[in-house]
């Protein structure tokens, strides 16, 4: 290569996944540069709730990645947890009917076999965990491994800890390649960055970055709203959601779906989600979506009917057709690595993703089998 190398690896995307890729690449001895056309956490990360969840994942590759990521988040929390508001508060999934509870327990049985701690709670035990839940609910499952961070703070501090060069407000216009097709860096609107490896951590815009490298990845935006209440005493102790949330996450529907997800924060406001719909990058406020969120939340916690919602915000989750992210080297473009398509789980899965990418970059055997996450697993016509 005739150009002087800028660094060992260019990470495209300064969100949570990009920050984790930079951190673990640096810990593996690599010199990283992170480039983003916006600001740190300016995309999906800044519009997230910061959930680090195992509770909503069925046994399989994503749950394995969540368990690995959870362990890594715990390690990071030992150094930075107070800075980025790490809170190991646990989650409670609530059933509204006895049949729903039976189905939830069956789901939890499979998770337990995969290493998840999941405790069935009924009657008074449920209300000991969450005293303000609607009366008469048959029970639920408590997941003590669920936790939370403040995502924008976490991304910023992991980037800082990585020591990577950070170039914001700089758009990648092309992935540079050699005559034989291998990556040799990126072209931006403010100059070239030369490196033998490029990581696509562009989140919802992952398909666009892949196309600029001459390949394809079927990432689509899935819009979601969050309602934010006025600051309150800690009336909601865990992340609490209805059992149908799991089905909504796994759905392929493009239509609006809402399922109540309610959690308190260290700062006082209660966050209310979750909605999902595929409407492209339409940022229009949706009154039906936020009304449905409010209605679902008050069904779970009736006291919320008397609470003011101060604002709502929206973001776009990077949706993939099979609900698994793309993680690892792209065999179609030597030197290109993908770390995107995590949908709404990117904050939680970021640490494991960054760790696995760093192992792949340094030719180490990855801690998880990357085959289910292969970027080229989709037919070309689907991408």
C-alpha positions in Angstrom: 0.0 0.0 0.0 1.5 3.3 -1.1 -0.4 5.6 1.3 0.8 6.1 4.9 -1.5 4.3 7.3 -3.6 6.6 9.4 -4.3 3.8 11.9 -4.9 0.0 12.2 -8.7 0.2 11.9 -11.4 2.8 11.0 -14.7 2.5 12.9 -17.6 4.1 11.1 -20.1 5.2 13.7 -19.7 6.9 17.0 -22.7 5.3 18.7 -22.6 2.6 21.4 -21.5 -0.2 19.2 -18.8 1.9 17.5 -17.6 2.9 20.9 -17.4 -0.7 22.1 -15.6 -1.7 18.9 -13.0 1.1 19.5 -12.5 0.1 23.1 -11.9 -3.6 22.6 -9.8 -2.9 19.5 -7.6 -0.7 21.6 -7.4 -3.3 24.3 -6.3 -5.8 21.7 -3.4 -3.4 20.8 -4.9 -1.8 17.7 -4.8 1.9 16.9 -8.4 3.0 16.0 -10.0 6.0 14.5 -13.7 6.6 14.9 -15.5 8.7 12.3 -19.1 9.8 12.3 -21.1 12.3 10.1 -22.9 13.5 13.2 -22.0 13.6 16.9 -21.2 11.0 19.5 -24.4 9.0 20.2 -26.2 11.2 17.7 -28.2 8.4 16.1 -30.0 5.4 17.6 -27.9 5.4 20.7 -29.0 8.8 21.8 -32.7 7.8 21.3 -32.4 4.6 23.4 -33.4 3.8 26.9 -30.1 2.1 27.7 -31.4 -1.4 28.3 -29.0 -4.3 28.9 -31.5 -7.2 28.7 -31.5 -11.0 28.7 -35.2 -11.2 29.6 -36.6 -10.7 26.1 -34.3 -13.1 24.2 -35.1 -16.7 23.5 -32.3 -19.4 23.6 -30.0 -19.0 20.6 -27.2 -16.8 19.3 -28.7 -13.5 20.4 -29.1 -14.7 24.0 -25.6 -16.1 24.0 -24.4 -12.7 22.8 -26.5 -11.0 25.5 -25.0 -13.1 28.3 -21.5 -12.5 27.1 -22.2 -8.7 26.8 -23.8 -8.7 30.3 -20.6 -10.1 31.8 -18.5 -7.5 29.9 -20.8 -4.7 31.0 -20.4 -5.8 34.6 -16.6 -5.6 34.2 -16.8 -2.1 32.7 -19.2 -1.0 35.5 -16.4 -1.7 38.0 -14.4 1.1 36.4 -17.0 3.4 34.9 -20.4 2.4 36.2 -21.0 5.5 38.3 -20.0 7.7 35.3 -22.5 6.2 32.9 -25.2 5.4 35.5 -25.0 1.6 35.4 -27.9 0.2 37.4 -28.3 -3.6 37.9 -31.9 -3.2 38.8 -33.3 -6.3 37.2 -36.4 -6.7 35.0 -39.9 -8.0 35.6 -42.0 -9.4 32.8 -45.7 -9.4 33.7 -48.5 -11.7 32.5 -52.1 -10.4 32.4 -53.8 -13.8 32.3 -53.1 -17.3 33.8 -52.6 -18.6 30.2 -50.1 -15.8 29.6 -48.3 -16.7 32.8 -48.0 -20.4 31.7 -46.6 -19.3 28.4 -44.2 -17.0 30.1 -43.0 -19.7 32.4 -42.4 -22.0 29.4 -40.3 -19.3 27.8 -38.3 -18.8 31.0 -37.6 -22.6 31.3 -35.8 -22.5 28.0 -33.8 -19.4 29.0 -32.8 -21.0 32.3 -31.3 -23.9 30.4 -29.2 -21.4 28.5 -27.8 -19.7 31.7 -30.4 -17.0 32.5 -31.5 -16.5 36.0 -35.3 -16.3 35.9 -37.5 -16.5 39.0 -41.3 -17.0 38.7 -43.2 -14.6 41.0 -46.9 -14.8 41.8 -49.3 -13.2 44.2 -47.8 -11.1 46.9 -44.2 -11.8 45.7 -45.0 -9.9 42.4 -46.3 -6.9 44.4 -43.3 -7.0 46.8 -41.2 -6.4 43.7 -43.5 -3.7 42.2 -46.1 -2.5 44.7 -47.7 -0.1 42.3 -48.6 -2.6 39.6 -52.3 -2.9 38.6 -54.1 -5.2 41.1 -55.1 -8.8 40.2 -52.3 -9.7 37.9 -51.5 -13.5 38.1 -47.7 -13.2 38.1 -44.6 -12.8 36.1 -40.9 -13.6 35.9 -38.1 -11.7 37.6 -34.8 -11.4 35.7 -32.1 -10.1 38.1 -29.5 -10.0 35.2 -31.3 -7.2 33.4 -29.7 -3.8 33.9 -29.4 -0.3 32.4 -27.0 2.4 31.5 -27.4 6.0 30.3 -26.5 5.3 26.7 -25.1 8.6 25.5 -22.9 8.8 28.6 -21.7 5.2 28.1 -20.8 5.8 24.5 -18.9 8.9 25.2 -16.9 7.4 28.1 -16.1 4.2 26.3 -14.8 6.2 23.4 -12.7 8.3 25.7 -11.4 5.2 27.5 -10.5 3.7 24.1 -8.0 6.5 23.3 -9.2 6.3 19.7 -9.0 9.4 17.5 -12.6 10.8 17.2 -13.6 12.6 14.0 -17.2 13.8 14.2 -19.0 15.9 11.6 -17.2 13.9 8.8 -19.2 11.9 6.3 -17.8 8.7 4.8 -18.4 9.0 1.1 -16.6 5.8 0.0 -14.8 2.8 1.3 -11.4 2.7 -0.4 -10.3 -0.6 -1.9 -7.2 -2.0 -3.6 -7.1 -3.3 -7.1 -7.9 -6.8 -5.8 -10.9 -5.6 -3.8 -9.4 -5.4 -0.2 -10.2 -2.5 2.1 -7.5 0.3 2.3 -9.5 2.9 4.3 -12.3 5.3 3.8 -12.8 8.6 1.9 -14.6 11.3 3.8 -15.8 14.8 2.8 -12.7 16.1 4.6 -10.0 13.8 3.4 -9.0 10.1 3.3 -8.2 7.8 6.2 -6.0 4.8 5.4 -6.3 1.5 7.2 -6.3 -2.2 6.4 -9.6 -2.7 8.2 -12.9 -0.8 8.4 -15.7 -1.6 10.8 -19.3 -0.8 9.8 -20.8 0.3 13.0 -23.2 2.7 11.3 -26.3 1.3 12.9 -29.5 2.1 10.9 -27.3 3.4 8.1 -25.3 0.2 7.9 -26.8 -0.7 4.5 -25.6 2.6 3.1 -22.1 2.1 4.4 -22.1 -1.5 3.0 -23.1 -0.2 -0.4 -20.2 2.3 -0.3 -17.9 -0.7 0.1 -19.4 -2.4 -2.9 -21.5 -5.0 -1.0 -24.9 -5.3 0.6 -26.5 -5.6 4.0 -30.4 -5.6 4.5 -30.6 -3.1 7.4 -33.9 -1.2 7.6 -35.0 1.5 10.0 -37.7 0.5 12.5 -39.2 3.6 14.2 -39.9 3.7 17.9 -41.2 6.4 20.4 -40.5 6.9 24.1 -42.6 8.9 26.5 -40.8 10.7 29.3 -42.7 11.7 32.5 -42.1 14.4 35.0 -39.6 13.5 37.7 -41.1 11.3 40.4 -40.0 9.4 43.5 -38.9 5.8 42.7 -42.3 4.2 42.1 -41.1 1.8 39.4 -38.2 -0.2 40.7 -37.3 -2.5 37.8 -37.7 -2.5 34.0 -41.3 -3.8 33.8 -43.0 -4.9 30.6 -45.9 -7.0 29.5 -45.3 -10.4 28.1 -46.4 -9.5 24.6 -43.3 -7.2 24.2 -41.3 -10.3 23.4 -43.6 -11.2 20.5 -43.5 -7.7 19.2 -39.7 -7.6 19.2 -39.6 -10.8 17.1 -42.4 -9.7 14.7 -41.7 -9.1 11.0 -44.7 -6.8 10.7 -44.1 -3.3 9.3 -47.3 -2.0 11.0 -47.4 -0.1 14.3 -47.1 -2.3 17.3 -47.0 -1.2 20.9 -46.5 -3.1 24.1 -46.0 -1.5 27.5 -42.5 -1.1 28.8 -42.1 1.0 31.9 -39.0 1.9 33.9 -37.8 4.4 36.4 -34.6 6.2 36.1 -32.0 7.5 38.5 -32.8 11.0 37.6 -36.5 10.6 38.4 -38.5 10.6 35.1 -40.2 7.3 34.1 -39.5 6.1 30.6 -42.5 4.5 28.7 -42.1 2.5 25.5 -42.2 0.6 23.3 -43.5 1.1 19.8 -42.3 -0.4 16.5 -43.1 0.4 12.9 -41.3 0.4 9.6 -41.9 3.8 8.0 -38.5 4.5 6.6 -36.7 7.5 8.1 -40.0 9.4 8.7 -39.5 11.6 11.8 -43.1 12.7 12.0 -44.6 12.8 15.4 -47.3 10.0 15.7 -50.1 10.7 18.1 -51.6 7.2 17.7 -48.2 5.7 18.7 -47.7 7.8 21.9 -51.4 7.4 22.9 -51.0 3.7 22.7 -47.9 3.9 24.8 -49.6 5.9 27.5 -52.6 3.6 27.5 -50.5 0.5 27.8 -48.4 2.0 30.6 -51.5 3.0 32.7 -52.8 -0.5 32.3 -49.7 -1.8 34.0 -49.3 1.1 36.5 -52.7 2.9 37.1 -51.0 5.7 39.0 -49.5 6.9 35.7 -53.0 8.2 34.7 -52.3 11.2 37.0 -48.7 11.8 35.9 -47.7 14.4 33.3 -45.7 13.3 30.2 -43.2 16.1 29.6 -42.0 15.0 26.2 -41.6 12.2 23.7 -38.7 11.3 21.4 -38.1 8.9 18.6 -35.4 6.9 17.2 -34.8 4.3 14.5 -33.7 0.8 15.4 -31.5 -1.0 12.8 -33.8 -3.9 11.9 -32.6 -7.1 10.1 -34.9 -9.6 8.5 -33.9 -12.5 10.8 -33.5 -10.3 13.9 -29.8 -11.0 14.3 -27.1 -8.4 13.9 -24.3 -8.7 11.4 -21.0 -9.3 13.3 -17.7 -10.2 11.9 -15.6 -10.1 8.7 -17.4 -9.8 5.3 -16.0 -12.5 3.1 -17.0 -10.5 0.0 -14.8 -7.6 0.9 -11.5 -8.4 2.6 -10.8 -6.1 5.5 -14.5 -5.0 6.0 -16.1 -6.0 9.3 -19.7 -5.4 10.2 -21.1 -4.6 13.6 -24.6 -3.4 13.0 -28.2 -4.5 12.7 -28.9 -5.0 16.5 -32.4 -3.5 16.3 -33.4 -2.3 19.7 -30.7 -4.3 21.6 -27.6 -2.5 20.4 -26.8 -0.9 23.8 -26.9 -4.2 25.6 -25.2 -6.2 22.9 -22.5 -3.6 22.1 -19.8 -4.9 24.5 -20.0 -8.5 23.3 -20.0 -7.2 19.7 -17.0 -5.1 20.2 -15.1 -7.9 22.0 -15.9 -10.4 19.1 -14.9 -7.9 16.5 -11.6 -7.3 18.2 -11.0 -11.0 18.4 -11.7 -11.3 14.6 -9.5 -8.4 13.8 -6.6 -10.0 15.6 -7.2 -13.5 14.3 -8.1 -15.0 17.6 -10.8 -17.7 18.0 -13.9 -15.8 18.9 -15.7 -16.6 22.2 -18.9 -17.2 20.3 -19.5 -18.9 16.9 -19.9 -16.0 14.4 -21.7 -18.2 11.8 -25.2 -17.1 12.8 -24.1 -13.4 12.5 -22.4 -13.8 9.1 -22.9 -10.6 7.0 -23.3 -12.6 3.8 -26.0 -14.9 5.1 -28.8 -13.2 3.1 -29.6 -13.8 -0.5 -28.4 -10.9 -2.6 -32.0 -10.0 -3.7 -32.9 -9.5 0.0 -30.2 -7.1 0.6 
